[in-house]
Amino acid sequence: MIFEAFSLGAANLSNRAVMSPLTRSRAVDNNTPNSLMATYYSQRAGAGLIITEGTSPSPNGLGYARIPGLFNDAHVQGWKLVTDAVHAKGGKIVVQLMHTGRVSHQANLPDGAEVLGPSSDTCPGEMWTDGHGSQLHTAPREMTDADIAAAIHEFASAARLAIVAGFDGIELHAANGYLLEQFLNPNVNRRTDGYGGTPEERNRFVLEVVRATTKEIGAERVGIRLSPYGVFNATGPFADVYEQYMALVQELSTLGLMYVHVLDHSAIGAPQVPAKLKADLRAAFSGPFILAGGFDKDSAQQALNEGHADLIAMGRAFLANPDLVERLRQNAPLNTPDPSTFYTPGPQGYTDYPALAG
Ligand SMILES: Cc1cc2nc3c(=O)[nH]c(=O)nc-3n(C[C@H](O)[C@H](O)[C@H](O)COP(=O)(O)O)c2cc1C
């Protein structure tokens, strides 16, 4: 089933294997996408759909070194190299909009930008900076109503620029502890002002971003990634997680989004997302459903056959195998990903993973 075509919003996918979003930190020049990145993505155009690495809609969201942005003309021109190269090979590609919020260091941000979060608690742990090595995260400033309105505007503006840059849509990154999930998670969001407190109030910022972006480019071009039960970036478990995500996805369903993408990082040490929650989220959402985390060919086929998802996203396998779908088709062996070059600049460990001979 994984090799069957699928119609996703306005995009006709040639198969059901999605390339998961993968931060690769190769945007070395002012967070601007470049021809090396176009080569990397075009090598992987055999995916049914590529979801790009997390890409910031705002100078304030560039918390990691060398991640790309999508908020100025140079970014649009750089991304156009990427979308043209992928489309020339018949692929489809959406950009993942990731505002890092408090998962950040001031040294990674351009002049005038600042580290923001729903609350003023500093994210535990360290962040890599090119100038000063690993540093404790910078303390965020708690966002005011004006900051929230500005961030919503930035997401909407980036969605519009995504279409100008030739993307088939956007994915809102509401997973893995970045700004959108920082609002969802009560361990991070300690607000009491209508954007925090109850599950509905914690969902509010995400839903406002969803509404603003769908108004800009149409709901059929907006997907969203969620990680209930995630622990990454000091999110962690909380009491009404089931009720909150169900309410969120029920609302997303009424808006007709392009897809909901749920990830389960239990394969890499996070708690398992209960099968019941995944099944109930799928049932609550009337559109296409993507599952991600730890899939291989057999488990992907099984999940599709059993109706748990319409599409399966794979991350590390696409990172190391530019021709992954062809290898799965042939049951060919897979290259092994090399973590030491996941985030290093340059082509090594990026565009030099070999394709099958001939
Ligand atoms: C190098 C690397 C970078 C990643 N960057 C992102 C990212 O930018 N956005 C995101 O949502 N997930 C990111 N992830 C998580 C992956 O999308 C995926 O969920 C995870 O690797 C588990 O899937 P897998 O078992 O198929 O690799 C990253 C993972 C890796 C290994």
The ligand as an SDF file (V2000), in Angstrom:
LIG
                    3D

 31 33  0  0  0  0  0  0  0  0999 V2000
   18.5590   14.9840   12.6280 C   0  0  0  0  0  0  0  0  0  0  0  0
   17.1120   15.1130   13.0200 C   0  0  0  0  0  0  0  0  0  0  0  0
   16.4890   16.3430   12.8810 C   0  0  0  0  0  0  0  0  0  0  0  0
   15.1240   16.4730   13.1800 C   0  0  0  0  0  0  0  0  0  0  0  0
   14.5160   17.6910   12.9630 N   0  0  0  0  0  0  0  0  0  0  0  0
   13.1810   17.8060   13.1070 C   0  0  0  0  0  0  0  0  0  0  0  0
   12.5060   19.0080   12.7410 C   0  0  0  0  0  0  0  0  0  0  0  0
   13.0860   19.9860   12.2510 O   0  0  0  0  0  0  0  0  0  0  0  0
   11.1610   19.0360   12.9140 N   0  0  0  0  0  0  0  0  0  0  0  0
   10.4450   17.9670   13.4240 C   0  0  0  0  0  0  0  0  0  0  0  0
    9.2280   18.0540   13.5460 O   0  0  0  0  0  0  0  0  0  0  0  0
   11.0690   16.8270   13.7740 N   0  0  0  0  0  0  0  0  0  0  0  0
   12.3970   16.7060   13.6080 C   0  0  0  0  0  0  0  0  0  0  0  0
   13.0120   15.5040   13.8900 N   0  0  0  0  0  0  0  0  0  0  0  0
   12.1890   14.3370   14.2560 C   0  0  0  0  0  0  0  0  0  0  0  0
   11.8710   13.5210   12.9930 C   0  0  0  0  0  0  0  0  0  0  0  0
   11.0090   14.2400   12.1170 O   0  0  0  0  0  0  0  0  0  0  0  0
   11.1940   12.1710   13.3160 C   0  0  0  0  0  0  0  0  0  0  0  0
    9.9730   12.4010   13.9830 O   0  0  0  0  0  0  0  0  0  0  0  0
   12.0880   11.2740   14.1590 C   0  0  0  0  0  0  0  0  0  0  0  0
   13.3620   11.1390   13.5540 O   0  0  0  0  0  0  0  0  0  0  0  0
   11.4880    9.8700   14.3410 C   0  0  0  0  0  0  0  0  0  0  0  0
   11.2150    9.2880   13.0970 O   0  0  0  0  0  0  0  0  0  0  0  0
   12.1910    8.1320   12.4930 P   0  0  0  0  0  0  0  0  0  0  0  0
   12.1920    7.0310   13.4980 O   0  0  0  0  0  0  0  0  0  0  0  0
   11.5080    7.7380   11.1970 O   0  0  0  0  0  0  0  0  0  0  0  0
   13.5380    8.7530   12.2880 O   0  0  0  0  0  0  0  0  0  0  0  0
   14.3880   15.3610   13.6560 C   0  0  0  0  0  0  0  0  0  0  0  0
   15.0310   14.1320   13.8210 C   0  0  0  0  0  0  0  0  0  0  0  0
   16.3630   13.9900   13.4990 C   0  0  0  0  0  0  0  0  0  0  0  0
   17.0150   12.6370   13.6270 C   0  0  0  0  0  0  0  0  0  0  0  0
  1  2  1  0
  2  3  1  0
  2 30  2  0
  3  4  2  0
  4  5  1  0
  4 28  1  0
  5  6  2  0
  6  7  1  0
  6 13  1  0
  7  8  2  0
  7  9  1  0
  9 10  1  0
 10 11  2  0
 10 12  1  0
 12 13  2  0
 13 14  1  0
 14 15  1  0
 14 28  1  0
 15 16  1  0
 16 17  1  0
 16 18  1  0
 18 19  1  0
 18 20  1  0
 20 21  1  0
 20 22  1  0
 22 23  1  0
 23 24  1  0
 24 25  2  0
 24 26  1  0
 24 27  1  0
 28 29  2  0
 29 30  1  0
 30 31  1  0
M  END
$$$$
